[in-house]
Amino acid sequence: MNLQPSQAEAAEELLRRREARKRLVNFTNYTFPQYVAEPAHELIAETLDQVVEGRLARVMFFAPPQHGKSELVSVRLPAYWLGRRSDDPIILTSYAASLAEDKSRQARRIVESEEYQRLFFEVGTPRDSRSVGHWTIEGRRGGMLAAGVGGPITGHGAALGIIDDPFENWEQAQSQTMRDKVWDWWKSTFRTRIWENGAIVLVMSRWHEDDLAGRLIGEQGDEWTIIRLPALAEAQDERDESNKRLKLATGLGDALGRAPGEPLCPRRFSRNALDAIKRDVGSQVWNAEYQGVPRAPEGNRFKRAWFSIVRAAPVNARRIRYWDKAGTSGGGKFTAGVLIAEADKHYYIEDVVRGQWSAFERENTILQTAKLDTQRGHVVIWHEQEPGSGGKDSADATTSNLAGFTVHADRPTGDKDVRMEPFAAQAEAGNVFLVEGAWNQAWLEEICAIPSGAFRDQADGTSGAFNKLAGARHTGFSYEY
């Protein structure tokens, strides 16, 4: 039967509506006709479809800036979710409340649009629910709460939690304090708001190995579906190396089937445009933000690949803890105590204790650490004595504080980089291992940034312990130097 033009158009419209109710990418095209979905957007949308259908509960997206990820995740998904699951509320967060509220405003505008009402006519917003920070669906439990990281979301629960870029910029993500603050917010606030069997979607440009995504991968990577969309497709060896850093499987092809060097969204950014960005921002920012694989800045002496991580050091190893001391509380230099074990000419960085403490807090921590170290066996303690009478008084106080332990004060001389060379040689030869611990990341960052890094406390504690240990002769339960 031949349909008249009006009938054909009506049939086509019904088909478009049916597809828009079934798939996020079609919903986006229906409510935003000017939207052009490239393969990357289709992959993101297909993954989010599985979240809506309850087949995926934890998803991370790593994609470059200005490539359209937030439009799908933080604007279209909430509106589509509430059409499909009107009784399931959403919490949307970002680094700033104003940004989260702007996305919330756009999502509410979609829900109130004519196009949306054609798809989900039974879903609407009440007239008295006008706050962009918190709005609801008329007669249903669903709605949207928008807040900044650290903002007020307690008292609210959600079936879907969205985090869209928890860090504002590069500088913020490089701050250990800010990374800890975001992590504490995740654990104590955001995560506790998600219902049992609820879903969480994290979308972000990567800034740092230890950012929120990095910590989640380290602690619960097996629970997350990770979609990494590099701005330029990698060769297989590059992709395998990147996936190793992210603790993902190697041997995988490009998520979009691209050949090496192909751009992610060529209609938005051509290869030439991306090459220009890469040249302008430098390799560190490029690898992190655009390729989704942040790397700590490396100096010209140590390489991360030299240090393998092991579960434990040999029980019968020789052990020395060396303290590089500082006396400023809450800022300035760090105090660091590095414990190295040696067995069969292999060296194990077994533990690092580090903090910005007052002199009183520092001495209490050093004593507490010495007591805990007895559980490992016999540990010889060394601590650095700074020049001058003040340095001697501080060293005497530390030695007195550690009465009952094997303790020595050290007066190192010469250039710090020169003192580091014996350790560097053993590390490069593959004879140095890290015992798995929460301190690994900070230690690696500092060591690999030599000589241009901001801090040297862990490095100085490491070279001090290594040089004493390598030069010691074992005599029963003590060491001669």
MARKE-481141 format. One record per residue (C-alpha): residue number from 1; x, y negated, z. Coordinates in steps of 0.1 Angstrom, whole numbers, plus 5000, padded with zeros to 4 digits. Layout:
! MARKE-481141
SITE, seq, x, y, z
SITE, NUM, X, Y, Z
...
***
This chain:
! MARKE-481141
SITE, seq, x, y, z
SITE, 1, 5000, 5000, 5000
SITE, 2, 5014, 4966, 4990
SITE, 3, 5012, 4939, 5017
SITE, 4, 5004, 4903, 5010
SITE, 5, 5032, 4878, 5018
SITE, 6, 5015, 4868, 5050
SITE, 7, 5010, 4904, 5060
SITE, 8, 5046, 4912, 5052
SITE, 9, 5058, 4883, 5073
SITE, 10, 5036, 4893, 5102
SITE, 11, 5049, 4929, 5100
SITE, 12, 5085, 4916, 5099
SITE, 13, 5078, 4894, 5129
SITE, 14, 5064, 4923, 5149
SITE, 15, 5095, 4943, 5140
SITE, 16, 5118, 4915, 5151
SITE, 17, 5099, 4912, 5184
SITE, 18, 5101, 4949, 5190
SITE, 19, 5139, 4950, 5184
SITE, 20, 5143, 4918, 5206
SITE, 21, 5127, 4936, 5235
SITE, 22, 5149, 4966, 5231
SITE, 23, 5184, 4951, 5225
SITE, 24, 5202, 4921, 5240
SITE, 25, 5219, 4911, 5208
SITE, 26, 5185, 4910, 5190
SITE, 27, 5170, 4891, 5219
SITE, 28, 5198, 4866, 5216
SITE, 29, 5192, 4861, 5179
SITE, 30, 5154, 4858, 5184
SITE, 31, 5157, 4832, 5212
SITE, 32, 5187, 4814, 5196
SITE, 33, 5183, 4817, 5158
SITE, 34, 5216, 4798, 5152
SITE, 35, 5236, 4824, 5171
SITE, 36, 5261, 4844, 5150
SITE, 37, 5270, 4877, 5166
SITE, 38, 5304, 4890, 5156
SITE, 39, 5314, 4926, 5164
SITE, 40, 5329, 4916, 5197
SITE, 41, 5296, 4901, 5208
SITE, 42, 5277, 4932, 5196
SITE, 43, 5300, 4954, 5218
SITE, 44, 5295, 4932, 5248
SITE, 45, 5257, 4932, 5242
SITE, 46, 5256, 4970, 5237
SITE, 47, 5275, 4974, 5270
SITE, 48, 5251, 4951, 5288
SITE, 49, 5221, 4971, 5274
SITE, 50, 5234, 5000, 5293
SITE, 51, 5235, 4979, 5325
SITE, 52, 5199, 4968, 5319
SITE, 53, 5189, 5005, 5314
SITE, 54, 5206, 5016, 5346
SITE, 55, 5233, 5037, 5329
SITE, 56, 5262, 5015, 5339
SITE, 57, 5266, 4999, 5374
SITE, 58, 5301, 4983, 5373
SITE, 59, 5314, 4965, 5343
SITE, 60, 5343, 4941, 5337
SITE, 61, 5348, 4920, 5305
SITE, 62, 5382, 4904, 5298
SITE, 63, 5380, 4881, 5268
SITE, 64, 5397, 4848, 5258
SITE, 65, 5383, 4814, 5265
SITE, 66, 5357, 4799, 5241
SITE, 67, 5348, 4833, 5225
SITE, 68, 5312, 4834, 5236
SITE, 69, 5313, 4858, 5265
SITE, 70, 5295, 4836, 5290
SITE, 71, 5266, 4829, 5266
SITE, 72, 5258, 4866, 5265
SITE, 73, 5266, 4875, 5301
SITE, 74, 5255, 4845, 5321
SITE, 75, 5227, 4829, 5300
SITE, 76, 5210, 4855, 5277
SITE, 77, 5215, 4886, 5300
SITE, 78, 5196, 4870, 5330
SITE, 79, 5167, 4860, 5309
SITE, 80, 5165, 4893, 5291
SITE, 81, 5169, 4912, 5324
SITE, 82, 5140, 4894, 5340
SITE, 83, 5119, 4902, 5309
SITE, 84, 5127, 4939, 5312
SITE, 85, 5130, 4941, 5350
SITE, 86, 5109, 4913, 5365
SITE, 87, 5110, 4926, 5400
SITE, 88, 5148, 4928, 5402
SITE, 89, 5165, 4895, 5413
SITE, 90, 5198, 4882, 5400
SITE, 91, 5227, 4864, 5417
SITE, 92, 5249, 4845, 5394
SITE, 93, 5282, 4830, 5407
SITE, 94, 5311, 4811, 5392
SITE, 95, 5341, 4791, 5406
SITE, 96, 5318, 4761, 5409
SITE, 97, 5282, 4758, 5419
SITE, 98, 5276, 4732, 5392
SITE, 99, 5287, 4757, 5365
SITE, 100, 5266, 4785, 5379
SITE, 101, 5236, 4762, 5381
SITE, 102, 5241, 4750, 5345
SITE, 103, 5239, 4786, 5333
SITE, 104, 5209, 4792, 5355
SITE, 105, 5192, 4761, 5340
SITE, 106, 5198, 4775, 5305
SITE, 107, 5185, 4809, 5314
SITE, 108, 5153, 4794, 5330
SITE, 109, 5148, 4773, 5298
SITE, 110, 5148, 4805, 5278
SITE, 111, 5123, 4821, 5300
SITE, 112, 5100, 4791, 5296
SITE, 113, 5104, 4789, 5258
SITE, 114, 5078, 4798, 5233
SITE, 115, 5100, 4825, 5217
SITE, 116, 5104, 4842, 5251
SITE, 117, 5067, 4841, 5258
SITE, 118, 5061, 4859, 5225
SITE, 119, 5084, 4887, 5237
SITE, 120, 5075, 4889, 5274
SITE, 121, 5041, 4871, 5277
SITE, 122, 5035, 4884, 5312
SITE, 123, 5067, 4868, 5326
SITE, 124, 5068, 4832, 5336
SITE, 125, 5080, 4808, 5363
SITE, 126, 5057, 4791, 5388
SITE, 127, 5053, 4753, 5386
SITE, 128, 5067, 4749, 5422
SITE, 129, 5099, 4768, 5414
SITE, 130, 5120, 4741, 5397
SITE, 131, 5153, 4743, 5415
SITE, 132, 5181, 4753, 5391
SITE, 133, 5199, 4768, 5421
SITE, 134, 5170, 4792, 5428
SITE, 135, 5140, 4800, 5408
SITE, 136, 5116, 4829, 5406
SITE, 137, 5092, 4848, 5384
SITE, 138, 5055, 4842, 5390
SITE, 139, 5040, 4870, 5410
SITE, 140, 5071, 4892, 5409
SITE, 141, 5101, 4897, 5431
SITE, 142, 5126, 4888, 5404
SITE, 143, 5143, 4855, 5400
SITE, 144, 5177, 4838, 5398
SITE, 145, 5200, 4825, 5425
SITE, 146, 5230, 4805, 5413
SITE, 147, 5260, 4796, 5436
SITE, 148, 5297, 4789, 5435
SITE, 149, 5323, 4813, 5449
SITE, 150, 5321, 4808, 5486
SITE, 151, 5286, 4792, 5483
SITE, 152, 5255, 4802, 5502
SITE, 153, 5240, 4835, 5490
SITE, 154, 5235, 4852, 5524
SITE, 155, 5199, 4860, 5531
SITE, 156, 5194, 4870, 5494
SITE, 157, 5197, 4903, 5478
SITE, 158, 5201, 4912, 5441
SITE, 159, 5197, 4941, 5418
SITE, 160, 5222, 4924, 5394
SITE, 161, 5252, 4904, 5405
SITE, 162, 5272, 4884, 5379
SITE, 163, 5305, 4868, 5385
SITE, 164, 5316, 4845, 5357
SITE, 165, 5352, 4833, 5361
SITE, 166, 5358, 4832, 5399
SITE, 167, 5389, 4809, 5394
SITE, 168, 5387, 4775, 5379
SITE, 169, 5421, 4773, 5364
SITE, 170, 5456, 4787, 5362
SITE, 171, 5470, 4767, 5391
SITE, 172, 5442, 4780, 5414
SITE, 173, 5447, 4816, 5404
SITE, 174, 5485, 4814, 5411
SITE, 175, 5477, 4805, 5447
SITE, 176, 5480, 4834, 5471
SITE, 177, 5457, 4815, 5495
SITE, 178, 5430, 4811, 5468
SITE, 179, 5433, 4847, 5456
SITE, 180, 5428, 4859, 5492
SITE, 181, 5399, 4835, 5497
SITE, 182, 5381, 4849, 5466
SITE, 183, 5388, 4885, 5477
SITE, 184, 5375, 4878, 5512
SITE, 185, 5343, 4863, 5496
SITE, 186, 5339, 4894, 5474
SITE, 187, 5341, 4918, 5504
SITE, 188, 5323, 4899, 5530
SITE, 189, 5296, 4880, 5511
SITE, 190, 5290, 4889, 5474
SITE, 191, 5293, 4926, 5476
SITE, 192, 5270, 4928, 5506
SITE, 193, 5242, 4911, 5487
SITE, 194, 5239, 4938, 5460
SITE, 195, 5212, 4964, 5465
SITE, 196, 5219, 5001, 5465
SITE, 197, 5221, 5013, 5429
SITE, 198, 5224, 4976, 5419
SITE, 199, 5247, 4965, 5391
SITE, 200, 5277, 4941, 5390
SITE, 201, 5291, 4924, 5359
SITE, 202, 5324, 4906, 5361
SITE, 203, 5334, 4884, 5332
SITE, 204, 5366, 4864, 5332
SITE, 205, 5397, 4853, 5315
SITE, 206, 5426, 4869, 5334
SITE, 207, 5450, 4846, 5352
SITE, 208, 5471, 4867, 5375
SITE, 209, 5478, 4904, 5381
SITE, 210, 5465, 4900, 5416
SITE, 211, 5433, 4881, 5407
SITE, 212, 5399, 4895, 5416
SITE, 213, 5398, 4919, 5387
SITE, 214, 5433, 4931, 5395
SITE, 215, 5425, 4939, 5431
SITE, 216, 5393, 4957, 5421
SITE, 217, 5412, 4978, 5395
SITE, 218, 5438, 4986, 5421
SITE, 219, 5413, 4997, 5447
SITE, 220, 5384, 5011, 5427
SITE, 221, 5393, 5012, 5391
SITE, 222, 5377, 5046, 5385
SITE, 223, 5343, 5030, 5393
SITE, 224, 5344, 5003, 5367
SITE, 225, 5339, 5003, 5329
SITE, 226, 5365, 4978, 5316
SITE, 227, 5361, 4962, 5283
SITE, 228, 5393, 4943, 5273
SITE, 229, 5390, 4922, 5241
SITE, 230, 5424, 4907, 5233
SITE, 231, 5424, 4877, 5210
SITE, 232, 5447, 4894, 5186
SITE, 233, 5446, 4932, 5182
SITE, 234, 5477, 4950, 5194
SITE, 235, 5498, 4977, 5178
SITE, 236, 5494, 5011, 5195
SITE, 237, 5525, 5009, 5216
SITE, 238, 5516, 4974, 5228
SITE, 239, 5481, 4985, 5236
SITE, 240, 5494, 5015, 5255
SITE, 241, 5518, 4993, 5275
SITE, 242, 5489, 4969, 5283
SITE, 243, 5466, 4997, 5294
SITE, 244, 5493, 5011, 5317
SITE, 245, 5494, 4978, 5335
SITE, 246, 5456, 4979, 5339
SITE, 247, 5457, 5016, 5349
SITE, 248, 5437, 5026, 5319
SITE, 249, 5441, 5056, 5296
SITE, 250, 5467, 5054, 5269
SITE, 251, 5463, 5065, 5233
SITE, 252, 5431, 5045, 5229
SITE, 253, 5424, 5026, 5197
SITE, 254, 5413, 4990, 5196
SITE, 255, 5378, 4986, 5210
SITE, 256, 5366, 4971, 5177
SITE, 257, 5387, 4992, 5154
SITE, 258, 5408, 4962, 5143
SITE, 259, 5442, 4965, 5127
SITE, 260, 5472, 4949, 5146
SITE, 261, 5471, 4912, 5144
SITE, 262, 5434, 4908, 5135
SITE, 263, 5416, 4881, 5155
SITE, 264, 5388, 4889, 5179
SITE, 265, 5362, 4865, 5165
SITE, 266, 5375, 4851, 5132
SITE, 267, 5344, 4829, 5127
SITE, 268, 5354, 4811, 5159
SITE, 269, 5392, 4813, 5159
SITE, 270, 5412, 4824, 5128
SITE, 271, 5446, 4841, 5130
SITE, 272, 5463, 4808, 5122
SITE, 273, 5444, 4790, 5150
SITE, 274, 5453, 4817, 5175
SITE, 275, 5489, 4817, 5165
SITE, 276, 5490, 4779, 5171
SITE, 277, 5474, 4784, 5205
SITE, 278, 5500, 4811, 5213
SITE, 279, 5528, 4787, 5204
SITE, 280, 5514, 4759, 5224
SITE, 281, 5505, 4778, 5257
SITE, 282, 5535, 4801, 5259
SITE, 283, 5538, 4838, 5264
SITE, 284, 5528, 4840, 5300
SITE, 285, 5495, 4821, 5295
SITE, 286, 5489, 4839, 5262
SITE, 287, 5493, 4874, 5276
SITE, 288, 5470, 4866, 5306
SITE, 289, 5442, 4845, 5292
SITE, 290, 5441, 4855, 5256
SITE, 291, 5453, 4892, 5257
SITE, 292, 5438, 4900, 5291
SITE, 293, 5471, 4914, 5305
SITE, 294, 5486, 4890, 5330
SITE, 295, 5523, 4895, 5338
SITE, 296, 5543, 4879, 5366
SITE, 297, 5569, 4855, 5353
SITE, 298, 5603, 4872, 5350
SITE, 299, 5637, 4857, 5354
SITE, 300, 5667, 4869, 5337
SITE, 301, 5680, 4894, 5362
SITE, 302, 5653, 4919, 5374
SITE, 303, 5627, 4938, 5353
SITE, 304, 5595, 4953, 5367
SITE, 305, 5601, 4985, 5348
SITE, 306, 5632, 4992, 5369
SITE, 307, 5610, 4999, 5400
SITE, 308, 5590, 5031, 5402
SITE, 309, 5564, 5034, 5430
SITE, 310, 5565, 5066, 5452
SITE, 311, 5542, 5078, 5479
SITE, 312, 5568, 5080, 5507
SITE, 313, 5605, 5079, 5515
SITE, 314, 5624, 5110, 5527
SITE, 315, 5618, 5116, 5564
SITE, 316, 5655, 5120, 5572
SITE, 317, 5667, 5089, 5554
SITE, 318, 5689, 5062, 5570
SITE, 319, 5669, 5030, 5576
SITE, 320, 5677, 4993, 5581
SITE, 321, 5653, 4964, 5586
SITE, 322, 5667, 4930, 5577
SITE, 323, 5650, 4898, 5587
SITE, 324, 5653, 4866, 5568
SITE, 325, 5639, 4841, 5592
SITE, 326, 5620, 4808, 5589
SITE, 327, 5602, 4789, 5616
SITE, 328, 5573, 4769, 5600
SITE, 329, 5537, 4778, 5608
SITE, 330, 5512, 4778, 5579
SITE, 331, 5535, 4763, 5552
SITE, 332, 5571, 4759, 5540
SITE, 333, 5594, 4789, 5539
SITE, 334, 5584, 4825, 5548
SITE, 335, 5599, 4849, 5573
SITE, 336, 5604, 4883, 5557
SITE, 337, 5615, 4916, 5572
SITE, 338, 5625, 4942, 5546
SITE, 339, 5629, 4979, 5555
SITE, 340, 5651, 5000, 5532
SITE, 341, 5657, 5037, 5535
SITE, 342, 5686, 5056, 5518
SITE, 343, 5688, 5093, 5510
SITE, 344, 5712, 5109, 5486
SITE, 345, 5722, 5075, 5472
SITE, 346, 5686, 5066, 5463
SITE, 347, 5672, 5036, 5480
SITE, 348, 5635, 5031, 5490
SITE, 349, 5620, 4997, 5498
SITE, 350, 5597, 5012, 5525
SITE, 351, 5580, 4982, 5540
SITE, 352, 5579, 4944, 5539
SITE, 353, 5565, 4922, 5566
SITE, 354, 5561, 4886, 5556
SITE, 355, 5544, 4854, 5569
SITE, 356, 5546, 4817, 5576
SITE, 357, 5549, 4818, 5614
SITE, 358, 5559, 4795, 5642
SITE, 359, 5590, 4805, 5661
SITE, 360, 5569, 4821, 5688
SITE, 361, 5547, 4840, 5663
SITE, 362, 5578, 4851, 5644
SITE, 363, 5595, 4866, 5674
SITE, 364, 5563, 4884, 5685
SITE, 365, 5559, 4898, 5650
SITE, 366, 5596, 4909, 5648
SITE, 367, 5592, 4928, 5682
SITE, 368, 5559, 4943, 5672
SITE, 369, 5574, 4955, 5639
SITE, 370, 5604, 4970, 5657
SITE, 371, 5581, 4990, 5679
SITE, 372, 5561, 5003, 5649
SITE, 373, 5593, 5012, 5631
SITE, 374, 5602, 5037, 5658
SITE, 375, 5575, 5059, 5642
SITE, 376, 5597, 5062, 5611
SITE, 377, 5627, 5073, 5631
SITE, 378, 5658, 5054, 5640
SITE, 379, 5658, 5020, 5624
SITE, 380, 5688, 4996, 5627
SITE, 381, 5677, 4959, 5628
SITE, 382, 5697, 4930, 5613
SITE, 383, 5686, 4894, 5613
SITE, 384, 5702, 4864, 5597
SITE, 385, 5720, 4838, 5618
SITE, 386, 5719, 4803, 5602
SITE, 387, 5749, 4781, 5605
SITE, 388, 5753, 4757, 5634
SITE, 389, 5744, 4758, 5671
SITE, 390, 5707, 4759, 5663
SITE, 391, 5712, 4790, 5642
SITE, 392, 5732, 4806, 5669
SITE, 393, 5705, 4799, 5696
SITE, 394, 5678, 4813, 5673
SITE, 395, 5698, 4844, 5666
SITE, 396, 5706, 4849, 5703
SITE, 397, 5669, 4846, 5711
SITE, 398, 5660, 4872, 5685
SITE, 399, 5687, 4896, 5698
SITE, 400, 5675, 4891, 5734
SITE, 401, 5639, 4896, 5722
SITE, 402, 5648, 4930, 5708
SITE, 403, 5665, 4944, 5739
SITE, 404, 5665, 4982, 5738
SITE, 405, 5667, 4983, 5700
SITE, 406, 5698, 4986, 5678
SITE, 407, 5701, 4950, 5666
SITE, 408, 5728, 4929, 5650
SITE, 409, 5730, 4892, 5639
SITE, 410, 5744, 4886, 5605
SITE, 411, 5763, 4855, 5592
SITE, 412, 5762, 4860, 5554
SITE, 413, 5785, 4839, 5532
SITE, 414, 5787, 4832, 5495
SITE, 415, 5761, 4827, 5468
SITE, 416, 5728, 4844, 5473
SITE, 417, 5727, 4856, 5437
SITE, 418, 5761, 4872, 5441
SITE, 419, 5750, 4890, 5473
SITE, 420, 5721, 4903, 5453
SITE, 421, 5742, 4919, 5426
SITE, 422, 5750, 4953, 5443
SITE, 423, 5712, 4958, 5448
SITE, 424, 5705, 4947, 5412
SITE, 425, 5730, 4972, 5398
SITE, 426, 5713, 5001, 5417
SITE, 427, 5679, 4989, 5406
SITE, 428, 5689, 4987, 5370
SITE, 429, 5704, 5022, 5372
SITE, 430, 5670, 5036, 5384
SITE, 431, 5681, 5043, 5419
SITE, 432, 5656, 5020, 5437
SITE, 433, 5620, 5030, 5445
SITE, 434, 5591, 5012, 5461
SITE, 435, 5570, 5030, 5486
SITE, 436, 5534, 5024, 5478
SITE, 437, 5519, 4996, 5499
SITE, 438, 5499, 4964, 5499
SITE, 439, 5531, 4943, 5498
SITE, 440, 5543, 4958, 5464
SITE, 441, 5528, 4931, 5442
SITE, 442, 5542, 4901, 5461
SITE, 443, 5576, 4916, 5464
SITE, 444, 5578, 4924, 5427
SITE, 445, 5566, 4889, 5417
SITE, 446, 5594, 4873, 5438
SITE, 447, 5622, 4897, 5427
SITE, 448, 5613, 4894, 5390
SITE, 449, 5611, 4856, 5392
SITE, 450, 5648, 4853, 5403
SITE, 451, 5665, 4829, 5398
SITE, 452, 5636, 4805, 5390
SITE, 453, 5610, 4816, 5416
SITE, 454, 5598, 4793, 5443
SITE, 455, 5607, 4817, 5472
SITE, 456, 5636, 4839, 5480
SITE, 457, 5628, 4852, 5515
SITE, 458, 5619, 4888, 5504
SITE, 459, 5648, 4888, 5480
SITE, 460, 5673, 4877, 5507
SITE, 461, 5659, 4903, 5531
SITE, 462, 5662, 4929, 5505
SITE, 463, 5698, 4921, 5496
SITE, 464, 5707, 4919, 5533
SITE, 465, 5692, 4953, 5541
SITE, 466, 5707, 4969, 5510
SITE, 467, 5742, 4955, 5516
SITE, 468, 5743, 4966, 5552
SITE, 469, 5729, 5000, 5544
SITE, 470, 5752, 5006, 5514
SITE, 471, 5782, 4997, 5536
SITE, 472, 5772, 5016, 5567
SITE, 473, 5787, 5048, 5579
SITE, 474, 5764, 5071, 5598
SITE, 475, 5776, 5083, 5632
SITE, 476, 5749, 5103, 5650
SITE, 477, 5721, 5079, 5660
SITE, 478, 5739, 5047, 5651
SITE, 479, 5757, 5031, 5622
SITE, 480, 5792, 5015, 5619
SITE, 481, 5797, 4985, 5596
***
